[in-house]
Amino acid sequence: MKTILITGASTGIGRATALLFQQAGWNVAATMRDPSRASELAALPNVLVQALDVTDKASIDAAVEATVARFGALDVLLNNAGYGLFGPLEAVTPQQLERQYRTNVFGPVQTMQAALPHLRATRGLIINVSSIGGRVCFPFNSLYHGTKFALEGVSESLAIELAPQGVRVKIVEPGGVKTDFAGRSLDVMSLPGVDLYDASLKSIMAVFADPARRVDYSEPENIARVILEAATDGSARLRYLAGKDAIAMAAHRAGISDEEHQAQSVVRFGLQG
Ligand SMILES: NC(=O)c1ccc[n+]([C@@H]2O[C@H](COP(=O)([O-])OP(=O)(O)OC[C@H]3O[C@@H](n4cnc5c(N)ncnc54)[C@H](OP(=O)(O)O)[C@@H]3O)[C@@H](O)[C@H]2O)c1
């Protein structure tokens, strides 16, 4: 029986993935900041609910060790925990900047460090949840994109570095997903007293809130299925786009230049000078 450790398993993609892998006969270490939120998961056989805050190295190390102590080995690490930071870059506070990169970049790196000795023993696999935002950029998401581009670069390099050891690294890139991501998980930056960005922000928020845009959003269960495929297809494939919208956006972006993308984004999001 194989074992997966998942970060951010309290809600959304992480929770759906924990449930799917459990149903598929895996041992699941479902980790989260507040394990009291996981009574449903904790009641399932072969599920270990464990505290893990990706910004706290001691909790990462303890959760990895507890997983191996309980299930005997670790086959897959899923770095899923993360959140978005939206607004003008100019508005970010040092605390917001630090929390975004500590959570979305440093956290996955430290979790990979803790898991690697065990993954080497099983010739296992790391799956990092990036985003379509790890390859296509929207305005007013600069710092979030920065984290996902960073995670993609780390993953791509590490995949080559670890190949001789038989440990694979994969990247899953969801498009829009119906989770808490755009709600409680979104940190919004604002610049009090400066109205320079107001019209553009209003316009981009209207685009993101448009129900027509959400038609192609995925359910978290769809993304979980892509993660299960990545974990079990036995391939050395690096990237898995997840969701109809992600596939369409990536294809469109690949066919245009940087300058065309910039010009099209200004029009599409109704940005004003
Ligand atoms: N939803 C989308 O449209 C979308 C699109 C592309 C990529 N993604 C990526 O998918 C991943 C999961 O997001 P989601 O859509 O499932 O949103 P979600 O439902 O808001 O889940 C985010 C998870 O991350 C956890 N988390 C945040 N900070 C953490 C920390 N310091 N330590 C441990 N866990 C932490 C949250 O835990 P708490 O419950 O404790 O807050 C929650 O479990 C993220 O990496 C996100 O960037 C999402």
The ligand as a Gaussian input file, in Angstrom:
#p B3LYP/6-31G(d) Opt

LIG

0 1
 N       -8.564000      27.626000      -6.650000
 C       -7.914000      28.020000      -7.709000
 O       -8.505000      28.698000      -8.576000
 C       -6.469000      27.635000      -7.907000
 C       -5.933000      27.752000      -9.195000
 C       -4.607000      27.410000      -9.425000
 C       -3.829000      26.942000      -8.366000
 N       -4.365000      26.840000      -7.125000
 C       -3.477000      26.361000      -6.052000
 O       -4.069000      25.228000      -5.441000
 C       -3.575000      25.115000      -4.101000
 C       -4.737000      24.827000      -3.173000
 O       -5.659000      25.891000      -3.201000
 P       -7.252000      25.664000      -3.202000
 O       -7.776000      26.177000      -4.476000
 O       -7.585000      24.277000      -2.792000
 O       -7.685000      26.741000      -2.095000
 P       -8.152000      26.577000      -0.569000
 O       -9.396000      25.756000      -0.506000
 O       -8.184000      27.959000      -0.057000
 O       -6.990000      25.739000       0.101000
 C       -5.757000      26.314000       0.453000
 C       -5.142000      25.412000       1.494000
 O       -3.828000      25.906000       1.800000
 C       -3.721000      25.882000       3.213000
 N       -2.706000      26.775000       3.753000
 C       -2.569000      28.108000       3.597000
 N       -1.511000      28.548000       4.303000
 C       -0.953000      27.451000       4.904000
 C        0.156000      27.229000       5.756000
 N        0.944000      28.231000       6.182000
 N        0.420000      25.956000       6.154000
 C       -0.347000      24.921000       5.761000
 N       -1.439000      25.073000       4.984000
 C       -1.718000      26.320000       4.561000
 C       -5.110000      26.243000       3.717000
 O       -5.205000      25.873000       5.067000
 P       -6.185000      26.585000       6.152000
 O       -7.479000      25.830000       6.044000
 O       -5.478000      26.395000       7.441000
 O       -6.316000      28.031000       5.749000
 C       -5.946000      25.385000       2.786000
 O       -5.976000      24.052000       3.230000
 C       -2.817000      26.412000      -3.801000
 O       -1.432000      26.171000      -3.883000
 C       -3.258000      27.347000      -4.930000
 O       -2.267000      28.289000      -5.240000
 C       -5.666000      27.148000      -6.870000

